[in-house]
Amino acid sequence: MIRTSLLAAIIALPASAQIKGDEQVLNCSALVQSDMVDSSIKVICGISSEQMVEMMRLAISKRPEDYSELLAKLEALTPREAQLKAESLRSFFHILQQDEVPPEHLRDRLVEIARRHISLKEELAAIEVADPNIQVRLDRVQQALDADPPQHDVASRELAEAEALRQRKFNSANALLKEQAREMARLMCYKANIEASLMDRLDSARLFEEAANLTPQEYSNQKWSDLRSAADMLFDQGLVTGDKVSLERALAILTDMTKSVPRVQAPLLWARTQSKLGDTLQLLGSLERGRRRLDEARTAYHHALEELTRDRVPLEWAQVQSNLGTVLHDLGELEEGTDRFNEAVAAFRLSLEEQVRDNDPLLWAWTHAMLGDALSSLGESQSGLHQMEAAITGYRIALEKDTCDPSRVRWNAYHGLGNALLTVGSQDSGSNRIAEAVASFRLALEERARDRDPLGWARAQASLASALHVLGQREDDTGRLKEAVAAYRLALEERTRDRVPLEWAWTQDGLAGVLHALGEREDDTGRLEEAVAAYRLALEERTRDRVPLDWARTQDGLAGVLHALGEREDDTGRLKEAVAAYRLALEERTRDRVPLDWAITSTSLAQVETTLFQRTSDQEWIVQAKKHAADARAVFVKNNSARYLEWSKEIVDQTDFLSKE
């Protein structure tokens, strides 16, 4: 870079107050003793204050004879070897007249001018530039300063032209560098896409981020596109492997994008970023089973819908409505009451108003399935089943030839179909729908390779195990139940506690349920003890603070196994443990919060209390059992829960009979 500070300092000197500040450096008494100081400066230092005033008078006079007299005085004082000749010194007096300098500071001020002039010449001589055109102008600057007197206006003009030329060439080089950076970024994107095709999502995300960092700011759309691709890769990594670190990184990228993408200039891009942010938060929330992320996801989806309006982009609007419904349903499972479930139902129904089955059968089917889940959660079983039947039809349409090619889409369709069939089949006593669900889950496993998507594979294994469990309970043979145990254990090989703690706990809970069912059919208590151990493991992650209703469900399951063990033992210790576990479950499964679950647990508690009465003859047990059974039956009757009416009547009749003995 060419420096102009010294030349500017000569042309426009600082005020006298600054001279006083520099006195330690510029004071003549110090300078004259230095061998490094030019002889012309020593000459100036030898001029008295009175002589300086007189020379200043001659310098500012416009009379030719005064000019000649000043020049003669300076020539007489200036040694032949001095760098600064008389004409140069005389010109410095003209510079001095630009400021009002006190007489006592004239000499030191003149010394400053002379020293800066010499320093500027030395600095210019030391400058090396590669550009010959700029060097030509610097040479002209040097010549102008070497002139006697110095041609400061010429030097300033040449230096300004050199600076302008340098700026033009810098701009040109900078533009070339930016274009090269952009080309490098594009090449990096191609490499990122190759890594993505090889399923190396993390490396692909890294390359997309590097491409975005390389892309010049002028190409902001491309930069945002690369960042979004990086976030997509990280999201997929989290979806497939449960890697929360990747999801957190995706979240950071998307959060930054929502701040940098201008909503006014790019409303749809901003809204789509908000939508993807919602997807990421929803997935994190489902892995953590906490409501903070889900609340943030709901907010992000609402932001997205402000721009992705129904009139502007109806299909995108419908997709976001479906995603919003999913988050609301997830929140409903963590809250008391049914408000969120009702909101979820409304969101799914709004989404379906814009969906056309033939355009996107999978989305149509998925939305129907989720609507069915939400309705089932509300206790509207008949309406829920109707929607699940619609979902089954939609999934089957999605799986028709030429409508569902990609493996991931087929996996989703088969898995969704299996879940819908399992939900519907669980509502009746037959086994056909459950058998169809098993077949559908097996087909899903064919679409999801373990090495490429271990968590997706594990999810299908766990779903298969759930269906085998239900089917096995309806068959006399234990083969299906043993298959279910094997499938759960396979799922646990990938659903590890470190990787996905809550899914691991869910799978442990499912395994415990199958082991309980097997143990009931075997004389040995080994399976039942394994079930107790699995339930207790699940409770280590399914804590009451973290997921209160899931915790209550596992307490309920644990109580059931303890009851089964207690009936085979002479001691009442296990039975009392079962009572304690049921009572813990009821602290979260309250009548107001989840009336049917409360009634089921209360009826089960009544059964254990009845057994304890029969073992101990303690009237308190049968009093409690009678009350719990009667209260629970009232809820079943009120909700017309046909599945439980006969069971609850048996328990009520039994407690009535025993209490009268």
N, C-alpha and C positions, 0 to 999 in steps of 0.2 A: 504494500500500500504506500502511496506517495504522501509524505507528510508536508503540510503547508503551514504548520504552527509558527515556525521561526520567521518566515517571510511575513506572515500576518502580524507578528509581534513587532517587526520593524516598521511596517506601514501604519499600524495603530497601536501605539505603545500604551502600557498601563499607566494608571494615575500615579501622582507623586507619592501617595501613601504607600503604594506597593514598592516604590523604590526604597523607601525607608525600611520596609520589611526585608529587602534583599541586601541591605547595607553590609552585612557580614561577608557576603560573597563578592560584592561589586566595589567595596571600599578601596580607593586607590592605594592607601597605605599598605594593604595586603597584596595588591596586584603587582606593584612595582618590584617586589622582592622575588617574584616568581619568574623562573627561566622560561616558562611555557607561554608567557604573555607576549603578544606581538609588540614590537617597538613603537608602533603608532599609538597603541593604548598607553604605553608609558609616557609618550609625548603629551597625550591629553592629560594624564595625571600630573604632569609637570606644569600645566597652565594654572595660573592663579585665578582666584574667583573674580578679581577685577578684570583680568585679561579675558575671561570667559564672557563676562557681561559685555565688554567692548566688542568681542567677536560676534556675539549674538546680535548686537546692534547693527554691525556691518552686514551680517547675513540676512537680516530681514529688511534691510534698506534696498530699495529698488534702483539706486543710483549706480551706474557702471563703475564709477571710481571707487565706491565702497566695495563692490564685488572684487575688483582688482586688488584693492588693499588687503582684504581678507585672504584672498588666494596667496598673495605674496607672504603674508604672515605664516600661513600654514605650510607653504613650501619651505620656508626658512626653518621651521621646527621639525619637519618630517624627514627622518633618515631615508637614504636611498633604498635600504633593504626592507623598509616597512611594507606590509601588505596593502595598507590603506594609504592612498596618495592624497594629495591636497584636495583634489576635486571631490573625492569621496568624502573626506572629512567635512568639506564645505556643505555637501548635500545633506549631511547628518544634522547640520545646524537648521536646515529648512524643516527637517522632521521635528526637531525640538520645538519649533514655533507653534506646532499644532496644539500643544497643551501649555497651560500657564505653569511653568516650573519656577519655583523660588530660586533666586540667584545662587544660594548656597548649595543647591542640588544640581545645577547645570552641568558641572563637570562629571559627577557620577552618572547622570542621565546620559550624557554623551558617551561615556565609557560603556554603558549598557547597550546602547545602539550599536557601537562598534563591535563589541563582543558577540552580539547576536548575529550581526552581519557575517562575521568570520565563521561562526559556528554553522550558520546556514550553508555557506559555501562548502565547508568541510562535509556536512551531512549529505548535501546533494552529490558531491564527488564520490561518496561511499555507496550511494544507492546503485543497486544492480537490478535491472529489469530484463526480462527475456524478450519482451516485445520491442522490436527495432523502431517502430513508429513512436512509441512512448519515449524511447531513449533519445530520439532526435529532438523531441520537445524539451526533455530534461537538459540536453546539451545547450539548447538555446537559452534556457533559464540560467545555466551556469555562465554563459557568455554575457548575458545581460547583467548579472551580478558582478562579473569581473570587469565590466566597463568602468571607466573613470570619467564622470561619476557613475555609480550603479544605476541601471535602468529598471527601477522597481516595477513600473507599470508594465513594461515588456515582460519581465520575469513573471509577474502575477498572471498576465494574460496567457502566456505559454503554459504555465503550470495548470491553469484552469482548463485549457484545451487538453492537456495530458490527462487530467482527472476525468474529463468527459469521455475521452477515448477509452480510458480504462474501464469506466462504468458501462459503456456500450459493449465492450468485449466481455466484461463480467456477466452482464445480462444475457448475452448470447451463450456463454459457456454454462451459465446457470440453467438456461432453458434446455440446453443439450443434456446436462446432468439430470434434470427432472425427467426428460423423456427417457433417458437410459434407466433411471430408477423405476419409471412406470413399466418399461419393458421387462426389467428384472422382476417386478412384482407380478406381471402376467405369467412369466415363466414359472415363478414360484406357485402361482395358482394352478397351473397345469400339473405341476408335481403334486400339489395338495390333492387334486382330483384323482391322480393315479393312486396315491396312498389311500384315499377314501374307497376306491374300487377294490383295494386289497384288504379293506376292513381295518386298516390301521388308523382309527379315528383320531387318536391323540396326536400322532405325527401330522395328520392332515390338518387338524385344528391349529397346531403350531405354525405350519407353513402358511395357512390362511392369515393368521395374525401377523406374521412377518411380512406378508405381501401387503397387508393394510398399512403397516408401519412404513413400508417403502414408498407406497403410493403418495405422490405429492398432494398437498391439500387442495389444489385446484381441481383434482378429480375426486371430489368428495363422495359422489355417488358410488364410484368403484370401491373407494375405501370402505364405505358402509356395507357394500355388498360382500366384501371379503370378511369383514368383521361378523356379519350375519352368518356367513358360511362357517366361520370358526365356531360360533355359538351353536350352530346346528350340529356340527360334529361332536362337540362336547356334550350337548343334550342327548344325542344318540348313544354316546358312551355311557352316560348316566342311566339312560333308559334300559340299555342292554345289560350292563354290569352292576348297576346300583352304585356306581362310583360317585359319591357325593362331592368329592374334590373337583371332579370335572363339571358337575352341575353348578358348584359355587363359582367356578371360573366363567362358565357360560352366563351365569347371573350377573357377574361383574361387567362382562362385555356388554350385555344387553342394557344394563342400568346406565352405563356410560353413553350408549347409543341414544337412549331416550332423552338424555340431556344435550347431546350434540346435534341430533337430527332436528332441524327446525320444523316445528309443527305447522307453522303458517305456510312455508314454502313447499313442504313435502308432507302433507297431512296423512296420506295413505301409508307412506313408508314409516312414519312415526307410529301410526296405529298398528301396523303389522309387527313392529318391534315390540309394542306394548303387549300384543297378543302372544308373541313368542316368550316374552318375559312371564306372562301368566302361565304358559305351558310349563316353563322351567320351575316356577315357584310351586305349581300344583304337584309336579313330580317330586320335588324336594319335600313338600308337605306330606305326600303319601308315604315316602320313605321314613320320615321322622315321626309321622302320626301326631304332629302338633298343629295347633290352629294358627300360629303366627304366619307361617308361609302361606297357608290357605287363604287367610284374610288378605294378604298382600296380592295373591293371585286374583282373588275376586276384584280387588281395586284395579289391577292391571287390565283385566277383561272389560271392566266398565269404561276405563279410559279408551281402550281400543274401539269400543262400540260408539264412542262419541264421533269418530270419523268414519269407521266402517259401518255406515248406516244401511238400513234396509233398502232405501231407495237407490243409494249409490252402488253398492256391491252386495246384492242380496244373498249370494251363496256364501261369501265370506262372513257376512253378518250371521247367517245360520250356523256356520261352523263355530264362531265365537260364542254364540248362544248355547250351543251344545257343550262346549268346554266350560262355560260358566255354570251350566247345570251340573256338570260333574263335580266342580269345586263346591258348589252349594250342597250337593249330596254328601260329599266328604265331610263338610263342616257339620251337617246335620247329624252325622254319626258320632260327633264329638260333643254335641250340645244336648241340653234338655229341651223338650218340646218338639214341635213339628214345623216350626216356622221355616227353617232352612229347607226341609223336604218339600214343603209347599212351593217355595221359591224355585227349587230345582225342577219340579213338575212344570211350573209355568214356563221356565226357560226352555225345557225340552219341547214343550208343545209349540212355543213360538218358533223354535228352530224348524220343526217339522212343517210349519206353514209354508216355508220357502223351499223345502227339499222336495225333489222329484226322484222317486225310487229308481227310475231308469237312468238318470244322470249320475247318481252316486249311490248305488245300492248298499255299499258297505257303510257309508255314513248314515244312510237312512235306517239300516238295520241296527247299527250301533246306538243311534239315538233312541230308537224304539226300545232297545234292551235297557238302556239307562233309565228311560222313562218308566219301564216296568219295575226296575229296582227301586226307583224313588217312590212309586205308588205302593210297592210292597212294604217299604219302610214306613209308610203312612198307615199301613194296616188295611188298605183297600185291596184285599187279595184278589177279588174277582176282576177288578179293573186292571190290576197288575198283571194277572195271568193273561188277560186279553191282549195287553201290550206285548207280553213275552211271546205269545203266539205270533203276533205281527213281526216281532224281531226274528223269530225262527224262519219265517217266510223270507224276510229280507236277507238274512245270512245265506239262505239256500240260493236265492237269486244271485247274490254276490259271488257264489262259488260256481255258478254255471259257466260253461265253456266260453272263453274269450271275454269274460267280464272281470276276471280276477287273476291276473297273471303273476305279478310279483310275489315272491315267497313270503315276504313280510305281511303283505295284504292277505294272502291265503291263510297264514298263521292266525292273524287277527280274526278272520272270518270263522275258521274252524274253532278257535278257542271261544269266540263269542257265541257261536252256535252251541257248543258244549255247555257253556254256562246257562244259556237260555233253556236248553233241554233239561238240565239238571234242576233248575228252579221250578219249571213246570212239572217235571216228573216227581219232585219231592212233595207236591201237593196232592198226589193221588196214590192209591195203593198198588198200582200196577208197576211193572218194571221195564216196559218197552222204551219209554222216553229216557230212563236212566241208562239203559243199554245203548241207546243212540248217543247219549252224551259221552259214554266211555269211548265209543267208536270215533266220535268227533275229536276228542282229546288225543286219541292215538294218531289220527291224521295230522293234528296240529304238531305233534312231536316229529312227524316225518318232515315237516316244513321248517323246523327250527333245530339246526345242528347245535350240539352241546358246545363244540369248540368255538363256534362263531357267535353264539348268543347264549352264554351259560345261564344267565338269569331268566331269559325267556323260556329256555328249555326247562329250567327248574320250576318255573311257574306252571308250565303245562303238566309237568310231572305231579305237582301238588294238586292241580285241578283234577287230573286223572285219578289220583288217590282219593279225593273227596267223592267222586262219582262211584268208584269201586267200593268205598265204604258204605254209601247208601244202598248200592245194589247188593252188597254182601249181607247187609242186615235183613234183606228181603228173601234171601236164599238160605236153605238149610245147610248147604256146604260152606266150609270156611275158606274155600279157595280164593274168592274175591277179596275177603278181608286180608288174607296173607299177601295178595298182590298189592293191596292198598298200603300195607306196612312197607313193602319193598319200594313202592313208588315214593312214599314220603321220605324214606331214607336216602333214596337217590337224589331227591330234591334238596335234602339237607347237605349233600356234598358240595352244592354250589351256593345254596342259601345259608352261608355261614354266619355265625354270630358277629364276627368282626365286620363282614361286608354289609349285611342288611339285617341288623339286630331284630327289628320288629317283624320282618317277614320270617326270619329264623324262628322267632317265638310263635308266630302263627302256625308254622309248619310243625313245630313241637306240639302245639295244642292239637292239631289235626291228627298227628301220629298217636298221641295219648288217647284220643277218642277211639281210634281203630283198635289199639291195644286193649282198651277197656271192653270193646265189643267182643274181641277174641277171647279175652279172659273170662267173660261171662259164660262162654261155651266150653271152657276147658276146666278140668278138675284141679289142675295145678294153678297156683296163684302167681306164678312167675310173670305172666303177661300183665296182670293187674299191678304188680309192684313196678314193672317197667312203665306202666301208664302213670302211676303216681310220680315217678322220677321225671318223666317227660313234662307233666303239668308243672312240677316245681321249677324245672328249668325255664319253662315258658314265662313263669311269674317273675323270674329275675330280670327280664326285659319288659314284659307287660306289667309295668308298675301302675299302681293306682293313680299316682300323680300324672303319669304320662298319658295313659289311655284307660281311663276309669271303667268304661263299659266293657272293653276287651278284658281288662283285669277281672271284672266281675264274672264274665263268661268263663274264664279259666278257673276261677274259684269254684264256680258251679260244677264244671267238669271234674275238678279234683274231688269235690264233695261226693259226686256220684261214684267214683272209683273207691273212695274210702268207705262209702256205704256198702259196696259190693264186697270189699275185703272184710268189713266188720261183721257181715252176715255169716262169713265162713270161720270166724274166730269166736272163741268162748268169751274172751275179754271184750269189754265195751269201749275200749280206748279208741279204736278206729271210728266207731259210730259217733262218739262225742267229737272227734276231729271233723267228721263230716258235718255235724250240726254247726260247728264253729265256722267252717268254710262256707256253708250255705248262708249263714247269718252275715258274714262279711260281704258275700255277693249281693245280698239284699240292701246293704248300705248304699250301693250305687244303682242297683236294679230296683229303683223305687216304683211305687204304684203310679205316681203321677208322671214319672219320666218315661218308663217303658212298661206299661201295664201288663202286656202279655208275657214278657220275660219275667216280670215280678211274679205273676201267677204261676208260671212253670216252676220257678225256683221255690216258691212257697209250697207248692204241691209236693215237690221232691223233699223239701224239709219235713213236711208232714209225714212222709213215708219213713224217714229215718227216726223221727220222734215216736212213731208208732212201734217201730222195731225195738227202740229203747224201752218203751213201756212194757212190751211183751217180755223183754229180758229182765227188767228190774221191778216191775209192778209199781213203779213210781207214778202216781196219778198226775203229777205235774206234766209228765211227758204227753199223756193222752189229751190233757186239756189243751196244751199248746198245739198238738197235732190237729185236733178237731177245729180249732179256730183258724189255723193256717189253711186247712183244706177247704173249709166253708168260704173263707174270704176269697181264695183263689178261684173257686168254682163260680162265684158271683161275677168275677171279671170275665171268665170264659163265656158265661151265658150272655152277659152284656155285649160282648164283641162277637157273639155267634161263632165262636171258634170250634167248629165241629170236630177238628182233629183231636182236641183235648177234652171234650165234654164227657166222653165215656170213661176215659182214664180218671178224670177228676171225680166223677160220680162213684167209681169204685173206692177211691180213697175216702171220700166223705162217708159212704156207707160203712166202710170198715171202722173208721174212727167213731161213728155213732154207735155201732154195735159194741165195740170194746169199751166205750165210756159207760155203757149201761150195765156191764157185767159186775 
